[in-house]
Amino acid sequence: MPHIELPEGLPGISSAFAFRPETAKPLRALAEALLRGPSPLTSGEREMIAAFVSTRNDCYFCQISHRAAAAHHLGGNYELVDAVRFNYPDAPVSPKLKALLAIAAKVQQGGKNVTSEDIGKARAEGATDLEIHDTVLIAAAFCMYNRYVDGLATVAPTDPKSYDEMGKKMPIAATSNPASAAPPSLVAHARVRSFRKTGNGKENRGADPLVCGTPSSRCVIKIQALAPHGFQAMGKLSRARACACRAANSAFTPSPALRTACGSCA
C-alpha cells in the first residue's frame, strides 16, 4: 500500500507522476532525453543501463519495466538483458558497453566511487566523453527514479505480461551516429543561418530547417553541416541568434532538435 494517497489504477512511477504533475513534467522529459533522445548509445543500450541500475537498487517496477523496454529494443532478447542485469562481465555485449556498465555500477554505489581508472578503461574500449556522460547521468537519474518509486511504496504489478506490454509501447529512438555528436572543434565546419519563413512557408536554400517551437513560430534556425558529421549535438549555436529567436516569438518553445543544437534555448 502506498505511503500517501496516490491515484488508484496507475502502476509504479505513473501514479506518483499523476499525483504531482508539476514535478512529473521535468522528470518525464529527463527520462525521454536520456533514453530516447539523440545519443551515440542505442536506446537498447541505454535501457539496459537503466534496467541494470534499477536491478542493483532492487526497484522491482523500474527494473522489470525497463528490462522489457530494453528487450523489445533488442528484438525481444530478454536473455541478453538478463545476462547484463545479473552478470554483465560475462554477458555477450561489447567490451565498451561492459566498461560503461562498470561505471554505472560505481555510480549506483556512490558517485565518488568512479575513478579515473574506470574512465580510462572505458576510453580504451572506444567510449566517447558523451557516452561516459550519458552513462553516468542515466545511472544517477535512475537511482533517483528508483528511490522515488520505492520511497512512496507505489504499487508494482506482478504479472510479467503487463510489463511486456509496457516495453512494446516504448518507442525506439532515432539514434544519432557517434560522429554526429560533434565536439566543439567541429562547430567551425558548420554554417549557421537564421531567417524568416517566406509568405508561403517554403524555403529554397540548403538543408531542411529546424523550426523553433510551434508551427505558428515565425523564426527558423537553419544549420547546414559542411563536414560529414551531421548537425545534432554540435553544442555551440550562437547564443545571440538563439536569444534573438526567442525574442522574436514570445510563445517560443524550442523543438527537441533545436535544444540539442543550442544549450541556450533549453
C-alpha positions in Angstrom: 0.0 0.0 0.0 1.4 3.4 -0.9 2.5 5.7 1.9 0.4 8.5 0.7 -2.9 8.7 -1.2 -1.8 8.2 -4.8 -4.2 7.9 -7.7 -5.5 4.3 -8.0 -5.1 2.1 -11.0 -1.8 3.5 -12.1 1.3 1.4 -11.7 4.7 2.4 -10.3 6.0 5.9 -11.1 3.0 6.8 -13.2 0.9 7.1 -10.0 3.4 9.5 -8.5 3.5 11.5 -11.7 -0.3 11.8 -11.6 -0.2 12.9 -8.0 2.2 15.8 -8.8 2.1 16.9 -12.4 4.3 19.9 -11.8 7.3 17.6 -11.0 6.2 14.9 -13.4 6.8 17.1 -16.4 10.6 17.6 -16.0 11.1 14.1 -14.7 9.4 12.6 -17.8 11.4 15.0 -20.0 14.7 13.9 -18.4 13.9 10.2 -18.9 12.8 10.8 -22.5 16.1 12.7 -23.3 18.2 10.1 -21.6 16.6 7.0 -23.0 15.3 8.1 -26.4 17.0 11.4 -27.3 19.9 11.8 -29.6 22.9 9.7 -28.4 25.7 7.6 -29.8 24.4 4.8 -27.5 21.4 3.0 -28.8 18.1 3.1 -27.0 18.5 -0.6 -26.2 21.9 0.0 -24.6 20.5 2.9 -22.6 17.5 0.9 -21.5 19.9 -1.9 -20.4 21.8 0.6 -18.3 18.6 1.7 -16.7 17.4 -1.8 -16.0 20.9 -2.7 -14.7 21.0 0.1 -12.2 17.3 -0.5 -11.2 18.1 -4.1 -10.5 21.1 -3.2 -8.3 18.8 -0.8 -6.4 16.2 -3.6 -6.1 13.4 -1.4 -7.5 11.0 -4.0 -8.9 8.8 -1.8 -11.0 11.7 0.0 -12.7 13.9 -3.0 -13.3 11.2 -5.1 -14.8 9.6 -2.3 -16.9 13.0 -1.2 -18.3 14.0 -4.8 -18.8 11.0 -5.2 -21.1 11.8 -1.9 -22.9 15.4 -3.0 -23.5 14.4 -6.4 -24.6 11.9 -5.0 -27.2 14.5 -2.6 -28.5 16.8 -5.6 -29.0 14.3 -7.8 -30.9 12.7 -9.4 -27.8 16.1 -10.6 -26.4 15.2 -11.0 -22.7 18.1 -13.4 -22.3 20.7 -10.7 -23.2 19.1 -8.1 -20.9 19.1 -10.5 -18.0 22.7 -11.5 -18.6 23.6 -7.8 -18.3 21.4 -7.3 -15.3 22.9 -10.2 -13.3 26.4 -10.8 -14.6 27.5 -8.1 -17.0 31.2 -9.1 -17.1 30.2 -12.4 -18.8 27.3 -11.0 -20.8 27.6 -11.2 -24.6 28.0 -7.5 -25.1 30.8 -5.3 -26.4 33.8 -4.5 -24.2 32.9 -0.9 -24.4 29.4 -1.5 -23.0 30.9 -3.6 -20.2 33.2 -0.7 -19.3 30.3 1.7 -19.3 28.3 -0.7 -17.1 31.2 -0.9 -14.7 31.0 2.9 -14.4 27.2 2.7 -13.9 27.7 0.2 -11.1 30.1 2.6 -9.4 27.6 5.5 -9.7 24.9 3.3 -8.2 27.1 2.8 -5.2 28.1 6.5 -5.0 29.4 9.0 -7.4 32.8 9.3 -5.7 33.4 5.6 -6.3 34.0 6.3 -10.0 37.8 6.6 -10.6 40.0 7.9 -13.3 41.0 4.3 -14.0 37.3 3.4 -14.7 37.1 6.3 -17.2 40.4 5.3 -18.7 39.2 1.7 -19.2 36.1 2.9 -20.9 38.0 5.2 -23.2 40.4 2.4 -24.0 37.5 0.4 -25.3 36.4 3.3 -27.5 33.9 5.1 -25.3 33.5 8.8 -26.0 33.1 11.6 -23.4 29.4 11.8 -24.5 28.8 8.1 -23.9 30.5 8.3 -20.5 28.5 11.4 -19.6 25.2 9.8 -20.6 26.0 6.6 -18.7 26.8 8.5 -15.5 23.6 10.6 -15.8 21.4 7.6 -16.6 22.8 5.7 -13.6 22.4 8.7 -11.3 18.9 9.6 -12.6 17.7 6.0 -12.2 18.9 5.9 -8.6 16.6 8.9 -8.1 13.7 7.4 -10.0 14.1 4.1 -8.1 14.0 5.8 -4.8 11.1 7.9 -5.8 9.1 4.8 -6.8 10.0 2.8 -3.7 10.1 5.7 -1.2 6.4 6.2 -1.8 5.7 2.5 -1.9 4.0 2.7 -5.3 2.1 -0.3 -6.5 4.0 -2.6 -8.9 2.1 -5.1 -11.0 3.2 -8.7 -10.5 2.0 -10.0 -13.9 5.1 -10.2 -16.3 2.7 -9.7 -19.2 1.8 -6.2 -18.1 5.5 -5.2 -18.2 6.0 -6.8 -21.6 3.2 -4.6 -22.9 4.9 -1.6 -21.4 8.1 -2.5 -23.2 6.4 -2.8 -26.5 5.0 0.7 -26.3 8.2 2.5 -25.6 9.5 4.0 -28.9 12.9 3.3 -30.3 14.9 6.5 -30.7 16.3 7.7 -34.0 19.8 7.2 -32.5 22.4 9.6 -33.9 25.7 8.3 -35.3 28.5 8.8 -32.9 30.1 11.1 -35.4 27.0 13.3 -35.4 27.6 14.3 -31.8 30.3 16.6 -32.9 32.7 18.1 -30.3 33.1 21.9 -30.2 36.1 21.7 -32.5 33.9 20.6 -35.3 31.5 23.5 -35.0 33.8 25.6 -37.2 32.8 23.2 -40.0 29.2 24.2 -39.8 27.5 27.2 -41.3 24.6 28.6 -39.3 22.0 31.0 -40.8 18.8 32.5 -39.3 16.0 33.9 -41.4 12.2 34.1 -41.6 9.9 31.9 -43.5 8.6 33.2 -46.8 4.9 34.0 -47.1 4.0 30.6 -48.4 6.1 28.8 -45.7 8.6 27.4 -48.2 12.4 27.6 -48.1 14.6 27.3 -51.1 18.1 27.3 -49.6 20.1 24.4 -48.1 19.0 21.6 -45.9 15.7 21.2 -44.1 15.2 23.8 -41.4 14.8 23.2 -37.7 11.6 25.2 -36.8 11.7 26.7 -33.3 8.6 25.7 -31.3 5.1 25.7 -32.6 4.0 25.8 -36.3 3.0 29.4 -35.7 6.5 30.4 -34.9 8.0 32.8 -37.5 11.6 32.2 -36.6 13.6 29.5 -38.2 17.1 28.4 -37.4 18.9 26.6 -40.1 22.0 24.6 -39.6 23.9 23.3 -42.6 26.8 20.9 -41.9 29.7 21.3 -44.3 31.6 18.3 -42.9 30.2 14.7 -42.8 29.4 15.0 -39.0 25.8 16.0 -39.2 24.3 18.7 -37.0 23.0 17.0 -33.9 24.6 18.0 -30.6 27.1 20.4 -32.1 26.6 22.3 -28.9 27.6 25.9 -29.9 24.9 27.5 -31.9 25.3 31.2 -31.4 23.7 32.3 -28.1 22.9 35.7 -29.7 21.0 34.1 -32.5 19.1 31.9 -30.1 18.2 34.8 -27.9 17.0 36.8 -30.9 14.9 33.8 -31.9 13.3 33.7 -28.5 12.6 37.4 -28.5 11.0 37.3 -32.0 8.3 35.0 -30.7 7.1 35.3 -27.1 5.4 31.9 -27.4 8.7 30.3 -28.4 9.1 26.7 -27.3 12.3 25.2 -28.8 12.0 21.9 -30.6 14.0 19.0 -29.2 16.3 19.2 -32.2 17.0 22.8 -31.5 17.5 22.2 -27.8 20.1 19.6 -28.8 22.0 22.1 -31.0 21.6 25.1 -28.7 22.1 25.0 -25.0 20.8 28.5 -24.5 17.4 27.6 -25.8 16.7 25.0 -23.1 
